[in-house]
Amino acid sequence: MPKVGEIVEGTVVKVYPSYAILLFDDGSTGLLHISELSHSYVHNFSKYVTAGNIYSVKVISVDEEKKDVKVSIKQMSQQDRHRSQEKRRIDPDEVSFNALKEKLPEWIEEANKENEK
C-alpha cells in the first residue's frame, strides 16, 4: 500500500461525476476527488480524467484499517509533475508523415468545396 507523500502511478479504473478510482501496481486502490485535480475550478471531471489512463499522483492520506488511499494531482510540486513524465528522444526513423500525405488531397478537395459555397 502506498505511503503518505509518495508519488505513485495509478490506472483509472472507474470515473464518477466527482471522483475516480485508481488502481496501483501493488493491487491497492485510491480515490482522486475532483477537488484534488486542480487549483482551478473543474466543472466537468470526466473531461480531464478518463478510464484506462495512467496518472502520477501524490498520496495525501492512507487509512490502513479501511485500506482507504486518497490521492491528489494538485498537491504535487511542479518538480514532481515534471519528473513523473517519462521523456525519450524519438528516433527520426520512427517519424512518418505518410498518413498526412495520404489524407492531404482529400482535405484540399474538402476545403475547396467549402470555399465554393
C-alpha positions in Angstrom: 0.0 0.0 0.0 1.4 3.4 -0.9 2.6 5.7 1.9 1.6 9.4 2.5 3.8 11.7 0.5 4.8 9.2 -2.2 4.3 9.9 -5.8 2.8 6.8 -7.5 1.3 5.9 -10.8 -2.3 4.6 -10.9 -4.6 3.5 -13.7 -8.1 4.9 -13.7 -10.5 2.0 -13.4 -13.8 3.9 -12.8 -14.8 7.5 -13.2 -17.8 9.1 -11.4 -19.1 12.6 -11.7 -16.8 14.0 -8.9 -14.1 11.3 -8.3 -12.2 8.5 -9.9 -10.9 5.2 -8.6 -7.2 4.4 -9.5 -5.5 1.0 -9.3 -1.9 0.9 -8.2 0.8 -1.6 -9.2 0.6 -3.3 -5.8 -3.1 -4.0 -6.2 -4.4 -1.3 -3.9 -6.8 1.4 -5.0 -7.0 5.1 -4.4 -9.6 7.8 -4.7 -8.9 11.0 -6.7 -11.6 13.6 -5.8 -12.5 16.5 -8.1 -11.2 18.9 -5.5 -7.7 17.3 -5.8 -7.4 17.6 -9.5 -6.5 21.3 -10.0 -6.2 24.6 -8.2 -8.7 25.9 -10.7 -12.4 25.2 -10.7 -13.2 21.9 -12.5 -16.7 21.8 -13.9 -16.6 18.5 -15.8 -14.3 16.0 -14.0 -14.7 13.3 -16.8 -13.3 15.8 -19.3 -9.9 15.6 -17.6 -9.9 12.1 -16.1 -10.6 9.1 -18.3 -10.8 5.4 -17.5 -7.8 3.5 -18.7 -5.4 6.5 -18.4 -2.4 6.3 -16.2 -1.7 9.3 -13.9 1.1 10.2 -11.5 -0.5 11.2 -8.2 0.6 12.2 -4.7 -0.7 10.1 -1.8 -2.3 12.5 0.7 -3.9 10.1 3.2 -3.9 6.4 4.0 -6.3 4.6 6.3 -4.6 1.2 6.7 -7.5 -0.3 8.5 -10.1 0.6 5.8 -7.5 0.3 3.0 -8.5 3.8 2.0 -6.0 5.8 0.0 -6.7 9.4 -1.1 -4.5 10.9 -3.8 -4.0 14.3 -5.4 -2.6 15.8 -8.5 -2.9 19.5 -7.4 -0.7 18.8 -4.4 2.2 17.6 -6.5 5.0 20.0 -6.9 5.9 21.2 -10.4 9.2 19.3 -10.0 7.3 16.1 -9.2 4.9 16.6 -12.1 7.9 17.2 -14.4 9.8 14.2 -13.1 6.9 11.9 -13.5 6.5 12.5 -17.2 8.7 10.0 -18.9 10.7 11.6 -21.7 12.5 9.9 -24.6 14.1 11.0 -27.8 12.2 10.0 -30.9 14.4 8.3 -33.5 13.9 10.1 -36.8 13.3 6.7 -38.4 10.2 6.3 -36.2 8.6 9.5 -37.6 6.3 9.0 -40.6 4.1 11.6 -42.3 2.6 9.0 -44.7 -0.9 9.3 -43.1 -0.8 13.1 -43.7 0.4 12.6 -47.2 -2.4 10.2 -48.0 -5.1 12.5 -46.5 -3.9 15.8 -47.8 -5.5 15.6 -51.3 -8.9 14.8 -49.6 -8.6 17.7 -47.2 -7.7 20.1 -50.0 -10.7 18.9 -52.0 -13.0 19.4 -49.0 -11.6 22.9 -48.3 -12.1 23.9 -52.0 -15.7 22.7 -51.8 -16.3 24.7 -48.7 -14.8 27.8 -50.3 -17.0 27.4 -53.4 -20.2 27.7 -51.2 
